[in-house]
Amino acid sequence: MISSPKLNEKGQAFEAYRVLIAMVISLAILVIILSAVSYFDELRKKVSTDTVYSSWKSAVDSPNGKVVEARNLYFTKDTRFNRRQFGLQVGLDEACLVLDAEKSTGYQLVDTDPLHPYVQVLNNLSGEVYFQCSTLNDDIGADGGVDCFAYCRLSFGKTIVPP
């Protein structure tokens, strides 16, 4: 006859394995969920960056002084934008560009080096970027001194009011 204490010991030992198996499965599910969240966060950031550059190109292609707006863009902390990266994309000298930013919206204009200012994102945020290009520098107020086919203002979080 089988004694019941031996049966209970085997049953209790198997419970420990069941708990261990459940923990491993839970950990695997958690890793999958965190990977998916990270992937979609990166995708959201890439789509926002692509939107900024396509809106920028649109503003440069029609330098009529109208403001082009890109909304609901997602940027991570310490992302930086400078005049050179925008100028290179469309073949425009960086002296033809003006950067602006509204600190209260999570962007900061860092212009300690007047030749190489940049906009830095202070926190992870969802915000707006505005672009205005004109054939006249009077509307934009760029550094000048360079013959530009367009003069452009890029404003992060701060609405541009056309003259």
C-alpha positions as CSV (number, residue, x, y, z in Angstrom):
1,M,0.0,0.0,0.0
2,I,1.2,3.5,-0.8
3,S,1.7,5.8,2.1
4,S,0.1,9.2,1.9
5,P,3.1,11.2,3.3
6,K,5.3,10.1,0.3
7,L,2.6,11.1,-2.2
8,N,2.3,14.5,-0.6
9,E,6.1,15.1,-0.7
10,K,6.2,14.3,-4.5
11,G,3.2,16.6,-5.1
12,Q,4.8,19.4,-3.2
13,A,8.1,19.0,-5.1
14,F,6.2,19.2,-8.4
15,E,4.4,22.4,-7.3
16,A,7.8,24.1,-7.0
17,Y,8.6,23.2,-10.7
18,R,5.2,24.5,-11.7
19,V,5.8,27.8,-10.0
20,L,9.3,28.0,-11.7
21,I,7.8,27.2,-15.1
22,A,5.1,29.9,-14.6
23,M,7.8,32.4,-13.6
24,V,9.8,31.7,-16.8
25,I,6.8,32.0,-19.0
26,S,5.8,35.3,-17.3
27,L,9.3,36.6,-17.7
28,A,9.2,35.7,-21.4
29,I,5.9,37.4,-21.9
30,L,7.2,40.5,-20.1
31,V,10.3,40.7,-22.4
32,I,8.1,40.4,-25.5
33,I,5.8,43.2,-24.3
34,L,8.8,45.5,-23.4
35,S,10.3,44.8,-26.8
36,A,7.1,45.7,-28.6
37,V,6.8,49.0,-26.6
38,S,10.4,49.9,-27.5
39,Y,9.9,49.0,-31.1
40,F,6.7,51.2,-31.4
41,D,8.4,54.0,-29.6
42,E,11.3,54.0,-32.1
43,L,8.9,53.8,-35.0
44,R,6.9,56.8,-33.6
45,K,10.2,58.7,-33.4
46,K,11.2,57.8,-36.9
47,V,7.8,58.8,-38.4
48,S,8.1,62.1,-36.6
49,T,11.5,62.8,-37.9
50,D,10.4,61.9,-41.4
51,T,7.4,64.2,-41.1
52,V,9.7,67.1,-40.0
53,Y,11.9,66.7,-43.1
54,S,9.1,66.3,-45.5
55,S,7.3,69.4,-44.1
56,W,10.6,71.2,-44.3
57,K,11.1,70.2,-48.0
58,S,7.6,71.3,-48.7
59,A,8.2,74.8,-47.2
60,V,11.4,75.2,-49.2
61,D,9.9,74.0,-52.5
62,S,7.3,76.8,-52.3
63,P,9.0,79.8,-50.6
64,N,5.8,82.0,-50.6
65,G,6.0,83.1,-47.0
66,K,3.2,80.7,-45.9
67,V,3.7,78.8,-42.7
68,V,3.9,75.0,-42.9
69,E,3.0,73.2,-39.7
70,A,4.0,69.7,-38.6
71,R,1.9,68.6,-35.6
72,N,1.9,65.8,-33.0
73,L,5.6,65.0,-33.5
74,Y,7.3,62.8,-30.9
75,F,10.9,63.5,-29.9
76,T,13.0,62.1,-27.2
77,K,15.1,64.0,-24.6
78,D,18.3,65.5,-26.0
79,T,17.4,65.2,-29.6
80,R,19.1,68.1,-31.5
81,F,18.3,70.0,-34.7
82,N,20.7,72.4,-36.3
83,R,20.7,74.6,-39.4
84,R,23.3,72.5,-41.2
85,Q,21.3,69.3,-41.2
86,F,18.3,71.1,-42.6
87,G,20.4,73.1,-45.2
88,L,22.2,70.0,-46.5
89,Q,18.9,68.2,-47.1
90,V,17.7,70.9,-49.6
91,G,21.0,72.4,-50.8
92,L,20.5,75.7,-48.9
93,D,23.3,77.5,-47.1
94,E,22.8,77.4,-43.3
95,A,23.2,81.2,-43.2
96,C,19.8,81.3,-45.0
97,L,18.1,79.7,-42.1
98,V,16.9,80.9,-38.7
99,L,16.1,78.6,-35.8
100,D,13.7,79.5,-33.0
101,A,12.3,77.6,-30.1
102,E,9.8,78.1,-27.2
103,K,11.4,76.8,-24.0
104,S,8.0,76.4,-22.2
105,T,7.0,73.8,-24.8
106,G,10.0,71.6,-24.2
107,Y,12.4,72.9,-26.8
108,Q,15.5,75.1,-26.1
109,L,17.4,77.2,-28.6
110,V,21.1,77.0,-27.7
111,D,22.9,79.8,-29.4
112,T,26.1,80.2,-27.4
113,D,28.0,79.8,-30.6
114,P,26.2,82.2,-33.0
115,L,27.6,80.4,-36.1
116,H,26.2,77.0,-35.0
117,P,23.0,77.4,-33.0
118,Y,20.9,74.3,-32.4
119,V,17.5,73.4,-30.9
120,Q,17.6,70.8,-28.2
121,V,14.6,68.8,-26.9
122,L,14.5,69.1,-23.1
123,N,12.2,66.1,-22.3
124,N,10.4,63.4,-24.2
125,L,7.6,65.3,-25.8
126,S,4.9,65.5,-28.4
127,G,5.0,68.9,-30.1
128,E,4.8,71.0,-33.2
129,V,7.4,72.4,-35.6
130,Y,6.6,75.4,-37.9
131,F,8.4,76.3,-41.2
132,Q,8.3,79.5,-43.2
133,C,10.3,80.2,-46.3
134,S,10.3,83.3,-48.4
135,T,12.3,84.6,-51.3
136,L,12.8,87.9,-49.3
137,N,15.0,88.0,-46.3
138,D,13.0,90.9,-44.9
139,D,10.3,88.4,-44.0
140,I,12.7,86.0,-42.2
141,G,15.7,87.9,-40.9
142,A,18.4,85.4,-41.7
143,D,22.1,86.2,-41.3
144,G,22.3,87.2,-44.9
145,G,25.6,87.8,-46.8
146,V,24.9,84.7,-48.9
147,D,22.9,84.5,-52.1
148,C,19.9,82.3,-51.1
149,F,17.1,81.0,-53.3
150,A,15.0,80.9,-50.1
151,Y,15.2,82.3,-46.6
152,C,13.6,80.1,-44.0
153,R,12.6,80.1,-40.4
154,L,12.2,76.9,-38.4
155,S,10.4,77.3,-35.2
156,F,10.1,74.5,-32.6
157,G,7.0,74.8,-30.4
158,K,6.6,78.5,-31.2
159,T,4.0,79.6,-33.7
160,I,5.3,81.8,-36.6
161,V,3.1,84.8,-37.3
162,P,3.6,85.9,-40.9
163,P,4.4,89.6,-41.4
